[in-house]
Every structure is written in C-alpha cells, then in structure tokens.
C-alpha cells in the first residue's frame, strides 16, 4: 500500500471576516494550515495514506492543531512536541482590485527550533513510497533546513521518490543564508518538482527564454533539468490575476521528452485562494501515483481549481467532484 510522508510547519491561521482590512477587524476566524499539511490532507482525501511530520508546542494550541490533522485522517504518529509556541499567520482577504495580505508571526516557533536527531527518519520512512517537502521549510530557520536535508538524505538512501514545491517566500530567509546556499543541495535529490519562473530566478538565477508562454515554460523546465539531472518531472502552474476574486489557472507537466498542457480554467468569485498551489501539488502526487502523466496533470489542475471555491487552507473536494469538473461540468448546479 502506498504511503506519502510530508514535512513542514503547521500554523494557526487568523483571517479577517467579510473582506475587512486588519485595521477594521475586531475578530478573526481561527483555523490551522501549512503548505505540507495541506498537501497531505489532499492526498488522504483522494484515497492514499499520508502522514505529516512536524513539531508542535506541548500546549492546548498545539493539541488543537493535532486534532485538526486527525479530523482529516492525516496520520500524526511521528509528530514531536516541544518548544515555545505555534507559529501564526494573519490573513487579510482582498476584494476586487485590492489584493490579500499575509503577516507572519512565527519567530521562535516550536518548528523553527527543531533540531537534527529529534525525528527518527529511518522509522518514519518505513513502508513509505514518497516524501514531499517545500521551499518554505528551509526558509524558516537553519535548524529547519538542517532537519529537512536530514530527511531528504534518508529518503534518498532508501530509494523513496522525493518531491518539492519551490514555494519561495520573500518574508522568510532572514537567518543569514541565501536561498541558493541551501536549496541547491536539497533540490539535487528531488525526482518531481513544482517550479515557477520567479522562484527559479530567486533560488538559482535561472531565467527562461522565449516569446510565447509555451516556449518560456519549456525553457524553464529544460534549464531546471539541466541544473538538476535527477529530476524526472517538473510541473509549472500559471495564474493570471484579473482581480482578487477572478483568476485564470492552468499548468504544464514536463516529463523530459514531452510537455503536457492542461486546459485553462476561468475562476470567478474566488472564496479562498490560499492553499491553491498546495492543492495542485497534493492532487499531482495522487495523480502520478494513479494515472498517466496527462491525466495526472488534468486531475491536479481541476482539483486546485475547485480549491478556490473552499474556505480554509485545505482542499476538501472528492475524487468524483474533480472528475466531474474534468468532464466539463462547470454549471455549479445543485446536486440532489
């Protein structure tokens, strides 16, 4: 039976209601989320076992986060406890021409002070077939980067497929190391990556060339594969922001000899775009373990399109809902 392991930080999410600005808000919706947890939640929801590895404070807030993971059937057998606090992010939901804003409060979080040796990766990876991490994790702290690399090396030694989402965050990487100093070695172990032109330039000074969208995507994938020869598949998502509540969404998947392309979805009246990329990654991992490359891509794009209609970090749609959208049903008609 397939088992996916993801590793990263879970955060308390405090978001404004009714599109209020921070300065107007007197109360916030409280939820939990984090890139790699969101990926694990999607994978479990589609029917493959997934386990999330993290470090939580041993207090009521940490235990509440743990309950949220268990609610969505994400395995938590190897979560470790310790440290001072759970990290927080504040979300101001944008509307029309006003974009959303995120403010982080995650210094000295339990996860940021995790240490090598706290997690027995040999034990964690027993029966695992896939390990996923993202560029957010090594951007948090040197300790988090060290533990992530520790996990990657053990997964590689055991022959486990390794994937990453570049997930460059300009508000991170404050601990004295540049992204390229850390990410080069980590990406060199990966088999599947979700990349983007902006993150590729920030991490590796890789700039694609071409005149058309397809040429630029193909150039980016070829340059990344040349830089990282172990990589077998590269996904690139494309979002066009018409306004805060209206985006278009598509993706490509490069498998070394062929560039697969998805259709473009027109997403109007977005409910919540946070976690959109994570929902794509989770669905892509599921798809690559279930379908051929083209259907895996189509499934991932449709699943992440639907995520934009769901409040919160996690994508909670079913396989049937994704397949219904893939079949062309975009009516939104009531199902009775």
Protein Blocks (a to p, Z undefined) as FASTA:
>chain_A
ZZdddddddddddddehhiafklpcbdcdddddfklmmmmmmmmnopacdddddddddfk
lmmmmmmmmmnopafklcccedjbdcdddddddehjbccdddddfehiaklmgcehkacf
klmmgoiabdcddfklmmmpmklmmmmmmmmmmmmmnopacdddfkpafkgoknopafkl
mmmmmmmmpmbdcddfklmmmmnopacedjbfklmmmmmmmmmmmmmmmbmbdcdddddd
fblmlccddddddehjaccdddddddehifblghklmmmmmmmmmmmmmmcfklmmmmmm
mmmmmmmmpgcjbdcbdfklmmmmmnopanopacZZ
